[in-house]
Amino acid sequence: AIRFYDRKNGEYVDEEKSWSVVTISRKSESGRAGLTWQEADSSEYSGYLYGMVKDIFTGSNLTYIYDDFETALIGRMENGKFKKGVEAKIVAERCNNGIKEIKTVIRNPDQIWREDYTRPDYIGAYPTTLDPFERKSVFVGESKLRGGDEGLFARRDFQAGDLVSYFGGLITHEDNFLFDNLTTEEFWDAHSYYIE
Protein backbone atom coordinates (compact mmCIF):
# COMPACT_ATOMS: atom_id res chain seq x y z
CA ALA A 1 0.00 0.00 0.00
CA ILE A 2 1.15 3.53 -0.72
CA ARG A 3 0.21 5.96 2.03
CA PHE A 4 1.16 9.51 2.93
CA TYR A 5 2.44 10.18 6.44
CA ASP A 6 1.46 13.65 7.68
CA ARG A 7 4.45 14.76 9.78
CA LYS A 8 2.56 17.74 11.21
CA ASN A 9 -0.23 15.66 12.74
CA GLY A 10 1.58 12.33 13.14
CA GLU A 11 -0.97 10.29 11.19
CA TYR A 12 -1.49 8.69 7.80
CA VAL A 13 -3.67 10.51 5.27
CA ASP A 14 -5.17 9.60 1.89
CA GLU A 15 -3.84 12.58 -0.03
CA GLU A 16 -0.37 14.01 -0.45
CA LYS A 17 0.37 17.35 1.21
CA SER A 18 3.50 19.48 0.90
CA TRP A 19 4.78 18.25 4.28
CA SER A 20 3.75 14.62 3.88
CA VAL A 21 6.11 11.81 2.89
CA VAL A 22 5.43 8.74 0.77
CA THR A 23 5.28 5.45 2.67
CA ILE A 24 5.25 2.03 0.99
CA SER A 25 4.58 -1.03 3.12
CA ARG A 26 3.16 -4.51 3.27
CA LYS A 27 1.30 -5.16 6.53
CA SER A 28 -0.15 -8.40 7.76
CA GLU A 29 -3.89 -8.62 8.38
CA SER A 30 -3.17 -9.00 12.10
CA GLY A 31 -1.65 -5.50 12.11
CA ARG A 32 1.84 -6.76 12.97
CA ALA A 33 4.90 -4.91 11.83
CA GLY A 34 5.69 -5.15 8.15
CA LEU A 35 8.54 -4.19 5.87
CA THR A 36 8.18 -0.46 5.24
CA TRP A 37 9.88 2.21 3.13
CA GLN A 38 9.40 5.91 3.81
CA GLU A 39 10.91 9.14 2.52
CA ALA A 40 13.00 10.64 5.33
CA ASP A 41 11.26 13.97 4.71
CA SER A 42 9.65 15.83 1.84
CA SER A 43 12.80 17.64 0.69
CA GLU A 44 14.96 16.60 -2.24
CA TYR A 45 17.98 14.41 -1.31
CA SER A 46 16.51 13.54 2.08
CA GLY A 47 17.11 9.79 1.82
CA TYR A 48 14.86 6.91 2.92
CA LEU A 49 13.85 5.03 6.04
CA TYR A 50 13.63 1.23 5.85
CA GLY A 51 12.69 -1.49 8.29
CA MET A 52 10.08 -3.61 10.02
CA VAL A 53 7.64 -1.19 11.64
CA LYS A 54 3.97 -1.19 12.54
CA ASP A 55 3.24 2.45 11.72
CA ILE A 56 5.94 4.84 12.93
CA PHE A 57 9.70 4.48 12.45
CA THR A 58 10.53 3.93 16.12
CA GLY A 59 12.74 1.12 17.34
CA SER A 60 16.10 -0.54 16.87
CA ASN A 61 17.65 -2.11 13.79
CA LEU A 62 16.05 0.45 11.47
CA THR A 63 17.91 1.82 8.47
CA TYR A 64 18.45 5.31 7.09
CA ILE A 65 19.51 5.11 3.43
CA TYR A 66 21.41 8.01 1.88
CA ASP A 67 20.43 9.39 -1.51
CA ASP A 68 23.20 7.40 -3.28
CA PHE A 69 21.34 4.18 -2.37
CA GLU A 70 24.64 2.55 -1.35
CA THR A 71 25.39 4.15 2.02
CA ALA A 72 23.29 3.66 5.16
CA LEU A 73 23.11 4.04 8.91
CA ILE A 74 21.52 1.22 10.92
CA GLY A 75 20.38 1.73 14.47
CA ARG A 76 17.84 3.39 16.74
CA MET A 77 15.16 5.77 15.44
CA GLU A 78 12.39 7.62 17.23
CA ASN A 79 9.45 8.95 15.19
CA GLY A 80 11.52 8.73 12.01
CA LYS A 81 14.51 10.59 13.45
CA PHE A 82 17.89 8.87 13.64
CA LYS A 83 19.22 8.66 17.22
CA LYS A 84 22.31 6.44 17.05
CA GLY A 85 23.75 3.61 15.02
CA VAL A 86 26.54 2.37 12.78
CA GLU A 87 27.51 2.79 9.14
CA ALA A 88 26.42 0.16 6.63
CA LYS A 89 26.74 -0.52 2.94
CA ILE A 90 23.94 -1.88 0.77
CA VAL A 91 25.34 -5.00 -0.94
CA ALA A 92 22.24 -6.62 -2.45
CA GLU A 93 18.60 -5.96 -3.22
CA ARG A 94 15.62 -7.94 -4.42
CA CYS A 95 11.87 -7.60 -4.86
CA ASN A 96 9.79 -9.79 -2.56
CA ASN A 97 6.00 -9.70 -3.08
CA GLY A 98 6.17 -6.19 -4.53
CA ILE A 99 8.40 -4.69 -1.82
CA LYS A 100 12.11 -4.07 -2.33
CA GLU A 101 14.31 -5.75 0.27
CA ILE A 102 17.93 -4.82 0.86
CA LYS A 103 20.90 -6.62 2.36
CA THR A 104 23.53 -4.60 4.22
CA VAL A 105 26.92 -5.16 5.78
CA ILE A 106 28.16 -3.15 8.75
CA ARG A 107 31.23 -1.00 8.16
CA ASN A 108 33.32 0.59 10.91
CA PRO A 109 31.38 -1.04 13.79
CA ASP A 110 33.41 0.88 16.38
CA GLN A 111 32.27 4.26 15.00
CA ILE A 112 28.93 5.09 16.61
CA TRP A 113 26.96 7.82 14.86
CA ARG A 114 24.66 9.93 17.04
CA GLU A 115 21.95 12.46 16.40
CA ASP A 116 23.47 15.92 16.28
CA TYR A 117 21.71 19.11 15.29
CA THR A 118 23.20 22.47 14.49
CA ARG A 119 21.69 25.86 15.28
CA PRO A 120 22.55 29.27 13.88
CA ASP A 121 24.86 29.81 16.87
CA TYR A 122 26.14 26.21 17.33
CA ILE A 123 28.05 24.19 14.74
CA GLY A 124 27.40 20.80 16.38
CA ALA A 125 29.37 18.37 18.51
CA TYR A 126 31.39 16.90 15.61
CA PRO A 127 32.10 19.78 13.18
CA THR A 128 35.17 18.19 11.57
CA THR A 129 33.80 14.65 11.17
CA LEU A 130 32.62 13.74 7.67
CA ASP A 131 29.58 11.49 7.70
CA PRO A 132 29.71 8.20 5.71
CA PHE A 133 28.20 9.72 2.54
CA GLU A 134 30.45 12.78 2.59
CA ARG A 135 33.56 10.69 3.21
CA LYS A 136 32.93 8.92 -0.13
CA SER A 137 32.27 12.18 -1.98
CA VAL A 138 34.49 14.98 -0.66
CA PHE A 139 37.60 15.75 1.35
CA VAL A 140 39.02 18.76 3.14
CA GLY A 141 42.31 20.00 1.74
CA GLU A 142 44.49 23.08 1.43
CA SER A 143 42.79 25.76 -0.66
CA LYS A 144 44.67 27.38 -3.52
CA LEU A 145 42.74 30.63 -2.94
CA ARG A 146 44.79 33.38 -1.33
CA GLY A 147 43.99 33.35 2.39
CA GLY A 148 41.72 30.38 1.88
CA ASP A 149 43.21 28.01 4.45
CA GLU A 150 41.18 24.81 3.88
CA GLY A 151 38.61 24.03 1.20
CA LEU A 152 36.17 21.25 0.32
CA PHE A 153 37.10 19.19 -2.76
CA ALA A 154 35.42 16.40 -4.76
CA ARG A 155 36.75 12.83 -4.42
CA ARG A 156 34.94 11.70 -7.57
CA ASP A 157 33.15 13.02 -10.63
CA PHE A 158 29.57 14.22 -10.23
CA GLN A 159 26.72 14.54 -12.69
CA ALA A 160 24.55 17.65 -12.82
CA GLY A 161 21.99 17.40 -10.03
CA ASP A 162 23.98 14.93 -7.88
CA LEU A 163 24.13 15.51 -4.14
CA VAL A 164 27.74 16.40 -3.36
CA SER A 165 27.65 17.04 0.38
CA TYR A 166 25.35 18.15 3.15
CA PHE A 167 26.14 21.67 4.31
CA GLY A 168 26.66 22.06 8.03
CA GLY A 169 27.94 25.16 9.66
CA LEU A 170 27.08 28.41 11.26
CA ILE A 171 24.52 30.48 9.42
CA THR A 172 25.46 34.05 8.72
CA HIS A 173 24.22 36.80 6.46
CA GLU A 174 26.15 38.77 3.89
CA ASP A 175 25.82 42.02 5.84
CA ASN A 176 28.11 40.37 8.42
CA PHE A 177 31.03 40.16 5.97
CA LEU A 178 30.25 42.19 2.82
CA PHE A 179 30.66 45.88 3.64
CA ASP A 180 30.15 49.01 1.54
CA ASN A 181 33.74 50.19 2.10
CA LEU A 182 35.43 47.05 0.65
CA THR A 183 37.62 47.39 -2.41
CA THR A 184 36.59 45.27 -5.41
CA GLU A 185 39.34 42.75 -4.60
CA GLU A 186 38.29 42.56 -0.94
CA PHE A 187 34.63 42.17 -1.94
CA TRP A 188 35.30 39.18 -4.24
CA ASP A 189 37.69 37.65 -1.71
CA ALA A 190 35.01 37.85 1.02
CA HIS A 191 32.26 36.70 -1.41
CA SER A 192 34.26 33.60 -2.44
CA TYR A 193 33.26 31.88 0.82
CA TYR A 194 29.59 32.72 0.55
CA ILE A 195 27.05 30.04 -0.46
CA GLU A 196 23.82 31.49 -1.82
C-alpha positions in Angstrom: 0.0 0.0 0.0 1.2 3.5 -0.7 0.2 6.0 2.0 1.2 9.5 2.9 2.4 10.2 6.4 1.5 13.7 7.7 4.4 14.8 9.8 2.6 17.7 11.2 -0.2 15.7 12.7 1.6 12.3 13.1 -1.0 10.3 11.2 -1.5 8.7 7.8 -3.7 10.5 5.3 -5.2 9.6 1.9 -3.8 12.6 0.0 -0.4 14.0 -0.4 0.4 17.3 1.2 3.5 19.5 0.9 4.8 18.3 4.3 3.8 14.6 3.9 6.1 11.8 2.9 5.4 8.7 0.8 5.3 5.5 2.7 5.3 2.0 1.0 4.6 -1.0 3.1 3.2 -4.5 3.3 1.3 -5.2 6.5 -0.1 -8.4 7.8 -3.9 -8.6 8.4 -3.2 -9.0 12.1 -1.6 -5.5 12.1 1.8 -6.8 13.0 4.9 -4.9 11.8 5.7 -5.2 8.2 8.5 -4.2 5.9 8.2 -0.5 5.2 9.9 2.2 3.1 9.4 5.9 3.8 10.9 9.1 2.5 13.0 10.6 5.3 11.3 14.0 4.7 9.7 15.8 1.8 12.8 17.6 0.7 15.0 16.6 -2.2 18.0 14.4 -1.3 16.5 13.5 2.1 17.1 9.8 1.8 14.9 6.9 2.9 13.9 5.0 6.0 13.6 1.2 5.9 12.7 -1.5 8.3 10.1 -3.6 10.0 7.6 -1.2 11.6 4.0 -1.2 12.5 3.2 2.5 11.7 5.9 4.8 12.9 9.7 4.5 12.4 10.5 3.9 16.1 12.7 1.1 17.3 16.1 -0.5 16.9 17.7 -2.1 13.8 16.0 0.5 11.5 17.9 1.8 8.5 18.4 5.3 7.1 19.5 5.1 3.4 21.4 8.0 1.9 20.4 9.4 -1.5 23.2 7.4 -3.3 21.3 4.2 -2.4 24.6 2.6 -1.4 25.4 4.1 2.0 23.3 3.7 5.2 23.1 4.0 8.9 21.5 1.2 10.9 20.4 1.7 14.5 17.8 3.4 16.7 15.2 5.8 15.4 12.4 7.6 17.2 9.5 8.9 15.2 11.5 8.7 12.0 14.5 10.6 13.4 17.9 8.9 13.6 19.2 8.7 17.2 22.3 6.4 17.1 23.8 3.6 15.0 26.5 2.4 12.8 27.5 2.8 9.1 26.4 0.2 6.6 26.7 -0.5 2.9 23.9 -1.9 0.8 25.3 -5.0 -0.9 22.2 -6.6 -2.5 18.6 -6.0 -3.2 15.6 -7.9 -4.4 11.9 -7.6 -4.9 9.8 -9.8 -2.6 6.0 -9.7 -3.1 6.2 -6.2 -4.5 8.4 -4.7 -1.8 12.1 -4.1 -2.3 14.3 -5.8 0.3 17.9 -4.8 0.9 20.9 -6.6 2.4 23.5 -4.6 4.2 26.9 -5.2 5.8 28.2 -3.2 8.8 31.2 -1.0 8.2 33.3 0.6 10.9 31.4 -1.0 13.8 33.4 0.9 16.4 32.3 4.3 15.0 28.9 5.1 16.6 27.0 7.8 14.9 24.7 9.9 17.0 21.9 12.5 16.4 23.5 15.9 16.3 21.7 19.1 15.3 23.2 22.5 14.5 21.7 25.9 15.3 22.5 29.3 13.9 24.9 29.8 16.9 26.1 26.2 17.3 28.0 24.2 14.7 27.4 20.8 16.4 29.4 18.4 18.5 31.4 16.9 15.6 32.1 19.8 13.2 35.2 18.2 11.6 33.8 14.7 11.2 32.6 13.7 7.7 29.6 11.5 7.7 29.7 8.2 5.7 28.2 9.7 2.5 30.4 12.8 2.6 33.6 10.7 3.2 32.9 8.9 -0.1 32.3 12.2 -2.0 34.5 15.0 -0.7 37.6 15.8 1.3 39.0 18.8 3.1 42.3 20.0 1.7 44.5 23.1 1.4 42.8 25.8 -0.7 44.7 27.4 -3.5 42.7 30.6 -2.9 44.8 33.4 -1.3 44.0 33.4 2.4 41.7 30.4 1.9 43.2 28.0 4.5 41.2 24.8 3.9 38.6 24.0 1.2 36.2 21.2 0.3 37.1 19.2 -2.8 35.4 16.4 -4.8 36.8 12.8 -4.4 34.9 11.7 -7.6 33.2 13.0 -10.6 29.6 14.2 -10.2 26.7 14.5 -12.7 24.6 17.6 -12.8 22.0 17.4 -10.0 24.0 14.9 -7.9 24.1 15.5 -4.1 27.7 16.4 -3.4 27.6 17.0 0.4 25.4 18.1 3.1 26.1 21.7 4.3 26.7 22.1 8.0 27.9 25.2 9.7 27.1 28.4 11.3 24.5 30.5 9.4 25.5 34.1 8.7 24.2 36.8 6.5 26.2 38.8 3.9 25.8 42.0 5.8 28.1 40.4 8.4 31.0 40.2 6.0 30.3 42.2 2.8 30.7 45.9 3.6 30.1 49.0 1.5 33.7 50.2 2.1 35.4 47.0 0.7 37.6 47.4 -2.4 36.6 45.3 -5.4 39.3 42.7 -4.6 38.3 42.6 -0.9 34.6 42.2 -1.9 35.3 39.2 -4.2 37.7 37.6 -1.7 35.0 37.8 1.0 32.3 36.7 -1.4 34.3 33.6 -2.4 33.3 31.9 0.8 29.6 32.7 0.5 27.0 30.0 -0.5 23.8 31.5 -1.8 
